[in-house]
Amino acid sequence: MAAGVALGYLVPGVVPFLDRFSVGTTSIPIAVGLILMMYPPLAKVKYEEMGRVFQHRRILVLSLVQNWVVGPS
């Protein structure tokens, strides 16, 4: 959070840049950040298994495609 405040203070152009990525009153970068932050606890992610999951890249890619591309269609 401190890095974000410092970035906004030191680089004033970053705020208008991020405002361009808004739909209505919803900031897309904030929405994406919140989803990425909230998903692991809601999905009960087992962090000790993460290394094993990333060893199987084909299964990981297939799972991501099914959940994020095919599923929402």
C-alpha positions in Angstrom: 0.0 0.0 0.0 2.9 2.4 0.8 4.4 1.7 -2.6 1.2 2.7 -4.3 0.8 5.9 -2.3 4.5 6.7 -3.0 4.1 6.0 -6.7 1.0 8.3 -6.9 2.9 11.0 -5.1 6.2 10.7 -7.0 4.7 10.0 -10.5 1.5 12.1 -10.7 0.8 10.9 -14.3 0.1 7.3 -13.0 -3.3 8.3 -11.6 -4.8 9.6 -14.9 -3.2 6.6 -16.7 -5.0 4.1 -14.3 -8.2 6.1 -14.6 -8.3 5.2 -18.3 -8.9 1.6 -17.3 -12.3 2.2 -15.7 -15.7 1.1 -16.8 -18.3 3.4 -15.3 -17.3 3.7 -11.7 -15.4 0.4 -11.6 -11.6 0.5 -11.8 -10.5 -2.6 -13.7 -7.0 -2.8 -12.1 -8.5 -2.6 -8.6 -11.1 -5.3 -9.5 -8.5 -7.6 -10.9 -6.3 -7.1 -7.9 -9.1 -7.8 -5.5 -10.0 -11.0 -7.3 -6.4 -12.2 -7.3 -6.2 -11.3 -3.6 -9.5 -13.0 -2.6 -9.5 -16.1 -4.7 -6.9 -18.2 -2.8 -8.7 -18.1 0.6 -12.1 -18.6 -1.0 -10.8 -21.6 -3.0 -9.0 -23.0 0.0 -5.7 -23.1 -1.9 -3.1 -25.5 -0.3 0.1 -23.4 -0.6 2.3 -26.4 0.3 1.1 -28.1 -2.9 1.9 -25.2 -5.2 5.3 -26.6 -6.2 3.8 -29.9 -7.3 1.1 -28.2 -9.3 3.5 -26.1 -11.3 5.5 -29.2 -12.3 2.6 -30.4 -14.5 2.4 -27.4 -17.0 0.0 -29.1 -19.5 -2.5 -29.9 -16.8 -2.2 -26.4 -15.3 -2.7 -24.7 -18.7 -5.7 -27.0 -19.5 -7.2 -26.2 -16.1 -6.8 -22.5 -16.6 -8.3 -22.6 -20.1 -11.3 -24.6 -18.8 -11.9 -22.4 -15.8 -11.2 -18.9 -17.3 -12.1 -19.3 -21.0 -14.5 -22.2 -21.5 -16.3 -22.0 -18.2 -17.5 -18.4 -18.4 -18.8 -18.8 -22.0 
